[in-house]
């Protein structure tokens, strides 16, 4: 275990702050900006993100920069000991650019060009947009590279979307030429003999389109388009960050991600980030349902941490109501502290918000903020934020600590793209993300730390050596090297768990021949012959260990070949056939769950595996429902975070004593690492 360096080398503290938009308050800056600094200090805020969406304020006319207002703001921040997360303004280009250079506007799948408006409405291939981006980012780096407030570069904001213009079509074809040695190879990989779709020339290939009737039925094409879109963002990020890296090589660079946003493979994008950051907006209800929401939020934090296996930045969260939800419910007492410490428990070295001060107009004027329209520290939310600031200030020892995990759960963007496109099973509703989180939750409820990895990490030499348990729900697509790495993991003594819909297609979305689960058939010791999709009201059962557990939605009909049958189906024409198996292979075990089940089966099954493998639990205790515990450590001292996601009090009896948690309560325990 190692202690990672602080995100900002000169600030060995957990960062606490949020999005700050002083350019919206230039007309009242004398009354507002200094008051903002006073309020920030009072709330224990030591960082503010500035410059996001400020292009029109920084360059009101082409080539004419106005940095005076930003000079004043950064100077004020430095005077008040506040670190700047300084953004490039490229998330929303100014109106003069769209009018003068309409090519910068995106073209949609239906081949219509966007109007000016919104944000991220730009073509990543546009030479003009790239030129203007380089110019503004270079100017920012030259002016503020040595400013004492500068701590982190925040590139753009929440990358997303896609463009189908002629420029992007040409770049897509070049991408394909790099992926396939010839058109013949592409046609074979995409199985274009289907419906006479064979391509005779590279120029005939176009991106997927909803225009009547553009191409939508070649699954390999759809998959490659998503890969290309990811590479577009990787390439643009590298382009945008080039002047920052050249002029400020020691200042870390990031762009804020969005959990499991489906449009970009974040494992790929994270490869070019110095530090990973993301925007977390759990939908808290103030009821017992928050245990489920807490598990999902924890999964997203663990996914974000796992992208680079190091502490990350919580770039945005709401200190109360989230205005874009259909129901903008307020955070109940203690919930803001709970969600903040939850992020830290799972590996964040920051707690940051959108937004610091509420704006007066626009669609986010009623979004939660540290400073309300009332404008003082005398609000409930401000006091909640100040409480977080006080708690974070006492946790300097957590900065840079590791989050060791004996368990890994697989979540793979490429696999999700293929499953979202599948025609069969539960078309359009395969539930991949929800299924992965259901399996993850069974460990979360036991206080077992879990990494979230993708197939590229599975195949990385030695990566699986750190884990005792590897869980891969619905591993529909087997990317190159994944099956071999999993088999080696099992033979070395690892415990592997797979489910229905495993090993159906290769990286091009072509089915494997010779029986599913394809290359994993010897590892799992089963042959999956058919899969039964159930109507919403249909139910079956898995009979295991004296209990009949509900099976629903998807039931795979398998043959146990070298595997031992542990549980069987309870109903329908396949009653009595294998539904849960284990294959002893080498020194390890490979389990197969043939049906989608409820949480009760997963809880009992994974509790058995945790006990059998000795996977580390944060506390040696039976945690109450809706309560979890997570560990961060430097190898000498453990910081145990106990988190109660219930609207009622909870008690944990553990070897160190009794821990009482208030409704939505939290506690942090320090103990020697053993």
Residue, then its C-alpha position, 0 to 999 in steps of 0.5 A: x500500500x502507498x500513500x498517494x500525493x495530495x491532488x494539489x501538492x501544496x495543499x495536504x488537506x481534503x479539498x472542500x469547495x465548488x463551482x463559483x461563477x463570479x463572472x455572473x456578478x461583475x455588475x455588483x462585484x464590489x459588494x459580492x466578491x469580497x463577501x463570497x470570500x468571507x462566506x467561503x472561509x466561514x464554511x471551511x471552503x479551501x477551493x473554488x472552481x472558476x472559469x467554467x462556461x466563461x468564454x464569452x466573458x473572457x473573449x467577448x469578441x474574436x481575438x479580444x481578451x478580457x482577463x481583468x475580472x478573472x485577475x481580481x477573482x484569483x487574487x482574492x482567492x490567493x489572499x484568502x487561502x483558497x485554491x483555484x480549480x481553473x477551468x478552460x471555458x470550452x464547454x460552451x462556445x460564445x455566440x460570435x463563434x457560431x455565427x462566424x464559423x457555423x462548421x463548429x456546430x454539431x450535426x445530429x444523427x438525423x444529419x441536421x445541424x444544431x443551432x447555437x445554444x445549450x452547451x457542448x454544441x460543438x464539433x470536435x473535428x472542426x479545425x476552427x474550433x480546435x484553433x480557437x480552443x488552443x488560443x484561449x487555453x494558451x492565453x490562460x496558461x500564459x497568464x495564470x501559470x504562475x499564479x499562487x491560487x492555481x491548483x488544478x486545471x479543469x478542462x471543459x465540463x462533462x464531455x458528451x454527445x457526438x457529431x455526424x458532420x462530413x469532417x467527423x465522417x472522414x475521421x471515422x473512416x480513418x479510425x476504421x482503417x486503423x482498426x481493420x487491415x482491409x475492407x474484407x476484414x471489416x466486412x467479415x468482422x461486421x458480418x455485412x453479408x446480412x441483408x446485402x450490406x457488404x461495403x465495396x469502398x471505405x467512402x461508403x461507410x457512414x455513421x449510424x443514422x436515424x434518418x430514413x433509413x440510415x444504417x442502424x442494423x449492423x451491430x459492429x458498425x454501431x459498436x465501432x461508432x461508440x469506440x470512435x466517439x470515445x477516441x474523439x474525446x480522448x484526442x480532443x482532450x489531448x489537444x485541449x490540454x497540450x498548451x496547459x501541459x507545455x506551460x504548466x507541467x506540474x499542474x494536474x489536469x482533469x475533466x469531470x465525468x458523469x458516473x456511467x454516462x453511456x456515451x464515452x468509455x471512461x476507462x479509456x478516457x481516464x488513461x489520459x487524465x492526471x486525476x479523475x473527477x466526477x459529478x455525483x447527484x444521488x436522488x435522496x428520498x429521506x426514506x428507507x429507499x435511500x439504502x438502495x440509492x446509497x449502494x448505487x452512489x457508492x458503486x459510482x464512487x468505486x467505479x470512479x476510483x478504480x479508473x486510475x486506482x488512486x484517490x479522485x475528485x468529487x467535482x460536483x454534488x448538490x448541498x441540497x435540492x437538485x433542480x433538474x430532477x422531476x422532484x427537487x426534494x430537499x436533503x433531510x438533516x444529516x444527509x449532506x454530511x452523509x453523502x460527503x463522507x460517503x465520497x471520501x470513504x470510497x476514495x475521494x480527496x475532495x468534496x465539491x459542489x455545484x454551486x457556491x452562489x445561486x445565480x439569478x437567472x437561467x435554468x439552474x437558478x433554483x439548484x442547490x447552493x452553498x449561498x442562497x439568494x438570501x445571501x448570508x450564512x444564516x441558512x440551514x444549507x450553509x450550516x450543513x456545508x460548514x459542518x462538512x468543512x469542519x469534519x473534513x478539516x479533521x481528516x488530514x490523515x485520510x489524504x492520499x490513502x489507499x482503498x484496498x479491495x479483495x473483490x472486483x466487479x466488472x463493468x464494461x462500456x463496450x459490453x454495455x453498448x453491445x447489450x443495449x443494441x441486442x435484439x433478443x432476450x429483453x430487447x432494449x431492457x437488458x438491465x446491465x447496469x442495474x444488474x451489476x449494481x445488484x451484485x455489487x450491493x451484496x458486498x457493500x452491505x457486508x462492508x467489503x471494499x470492491x473495485x470496479x474494473x473493465x475487460x481491458x483491466x482483466x487482461x492487464x498482466x498481473x491485474x487480477x492477482x490482487x483479488x480473491x473474488x472476481x464477479x462479472x455479471x452478464x459478461x456478454x462480450x469477451x474482449x481479447x485476452x479476457x477469457x484467458x486472464x480469467x481462467x488463469x485467475x481461477x487456476x491460481x486459486x481465485x474465485x470467479x462468478x459469472x451469470x446468464x448471458x456470458x460469453x455470447x459475442x466477441x469484440x466485434x459483436x459476432x457470436x461465438x461458435x461452438x456453444x456459449x459461454x464461448x471461450x469461458x466454457x472450459x473455465x465455467x464447466x457449463x454449456x448454455x444452450x438457450x435463454x428464456x426471457x420471462x414476462x414481467x409477471x412470470x416467476x421461477x425459482x432457484x432451489x439452493x441450500x434448502x431455500x427456494x429463491x425467486x428467479x425472474x426476467x432471464x433464465x438460462x438453460x445450461x448443461x453442467x459438463x465438468x461443473x457441480x450442480x449446487x442449485x436447480x430450477x424449481x418450475x416450468x419445463x426446465x424444473x430440476x435442471x442446473x441453475x447454480x453451479x461451481x467448477x473446481x479448476x486448478x486451485x480455484x473455483x468458477x461459479x455460474x448463476x444461470x438466472x436473474x435473482x432477487x437481492x436475498x439470493x445474492x446476499x446469501x450467496x456472496x456472504x458464503x463466498x466472503x466467508x470462504x475466501x476470507x475477503x476483508x470486511x471493514x468491520x467484523x460485524x453483521x451490519x444492519x440493513x442500509x448500513x455499510x462500512x468502508x476503509x481507507x488506509x496508509x498501511x499503518x492506520x485504518x480510517x473506518x467510515x461507518x455510514x447509515x443510509x436509514x431514516x432511523x438510528x442503527x447500532x453496530x456491535x463490533x469487536x472494538x465496541x458498540x457504535x450507535x449511528x443517528x438517522x443518516x448518521x456517520x462515524x469515522x474510526x481510527x485503528x491500527x492496521x493489522 
